[in-house]
Amino acid sequence: MKQPLLATGINGLVGSKIDELLSDKYSFDSMDISDPESPVDITNESDVMNSFKNSSANFVIHFAAYTDVTGAWNQKDDKSGIAYKINVIGTKNIIKACKQFNKHLVHISTAYVFNGENEGYYTENDPLSPIEWYGQTKADAEMEITNSDINWTILRIDQPFRSDNFSKPDIVRRIASGLKNNNLYPQFSNHFFGPTYIDDFALVIDWVIRTGSTGIYNSSSGEKWTDFDFANLINSTFNFKGAVTEGDLNSYLKTLDRPYQINTAMNVDKLKSEIDFKLKTVEEAIKLVDL
Ligand SMILES: NC(=O)c1ccc[n+]([C@@H]2O[C@H](COP(=O)([O-])OP(=O)(O)OC[C@H]3O[C@@H](n4cnc5c(N)ncnc54)[C@H](OP(=O)(O)O)[C@@H]3O)[C@@H](O)[C@H]2O)c1
């Protein structure tokens, strides 16, 4: 018999792939705002309580979020705005329900809880230091969780990409599309990030459920890539023979009206030392991508 799991955000870029990859083993009770028959809005406490009451799951996987970083910036400091409501109030409702119904919360977070000024890799011991509103709301959600007395696991990811196509293009599809159509923007050689292979992230979530591990885990690939090198990797792996031109983040920042993290690479040594499988390298993962 499949183990039941409660989940939010199962229609999104990340959640939908996890649902697909883990569906042989788990049956997902989805708290889905788009469900035409019984929509569940996580900003509504009674919606959340009802879903919890009706589920026998011991774990709740919380993917749902307001993920439009620019849209969030336009709501900066607005606690009645949709970004704050979904990311903070929604998470608070889930924490409250986890406490009432004794469920373990697995919360999906982001490297944008950091300021991006670290020249190396962010670890789990680095303090939260968000510089824009999306990151602030996700940091606030983390704080609500870490200050709670429920069982919790926080998994932070960065620039996730998946093996198959999805309606919302991930970073690999956006670059591949630019290369195919010969209109790829210059790629920064002074912006750094840690791509996350969503198919491997499914194994991380399965591991958390199997072991009941608690605490914060940085859960990207643990690698540090520039946009320029990552675009070149995609170009050569898929034989596009397109031109990747080198761009300068500093020129771009002059045109941008919101703060932007320069480096979101995370150290994943803690995760790697505990999991019982091997994460793929970014190069290995890109070879498995079906464009
Ligand atoms: N994508 C990234 O680059 C990235 C990077 C780092 C971390 N993350 C984190 O990873 C998680 C998943 O991200 P994603 O890219 O998969 O997100 P996404 O594609 O934007 O999907 C968001 C999901 O949240 C649901 N949702 C939105 N508002 C809701 C509400 N009020 N009640 C219930 N559900 C609601 C959406 O439902 P509908 O589709 O039905 O509207 C959708 O399923 C998020 O926590 C995000 O912060 C993402």
The ligand as an ORCA input file, in Angstrom:
! r2SCAN-3c Opt
* xyz 0 1
  N      11.407     27.856     -9.255
  C      12.511     28.327     -8.663
  O      13.381     28.929     -9.315
  C      12.741     28.095     -7.181
  C      14.017     28.337     -6.650
  C      14.231     28.119     -5.295
  C      13.204     27.689     -4.476
  N      11.963     27.486     -5.004
  C      10.884     27.066     -4.095
  O      10.390     25.818     -4.532
  C       8.996     25.725     -4.273
  C       8.276     25.330     -5.546
  O       8.535     26.323     -6.540
  P       7.942     26.202     -8.027
  O       8.889     26.873     -8.943
  O       7.522     24.787     -8.294
  O       6.650     27.107     -7.872
  P       5.526     27.405     -8.962
  O       5.793     26.671    -10.237
  O       5.370     28.903     -9.007
  O       4.238     26.760     -8.291
  C       3.688     27.310     -7.137
  C       2.613     26.390     -6.646
  O       1.991     26.998     -5.517
  C       0.563     26.891     -5.671
  N      -0.085     27.979     -4.967
  C       0.066     29.315     -5.172
  N      -0.723     30.003     -4.348
  C      -1.408     29.097     -3.584
  C      -2.376     29.196     -2.547
  N      -2.810     30.389     -2.100
  N      -2.863     28.061     -2.013
  C      -2.449     26.858     -2.437
  N      -1.519     26.687     -3.416
  C      -1.009     27.805     -3.980
  C       0.360     26.976     -7.173
  O      -0.902     26.454     -7.516
  P      -1.526     26.727     -8.983
  O      -0.506     26.338     -9.990
  O      -2.698     25.856     -9.008
  O      -1.848     28.191     -8.996
  C       1.515     26.108     -7.676
  O       1.165     24.738     -7.629
  C       8.572     27.086     -3.723
  O       8.473     26.993     -2.325
  C       9.711     28.017     -4.110
  O       9.843     29.082     -3.195
  C      11.709     27.645     -6.346
*
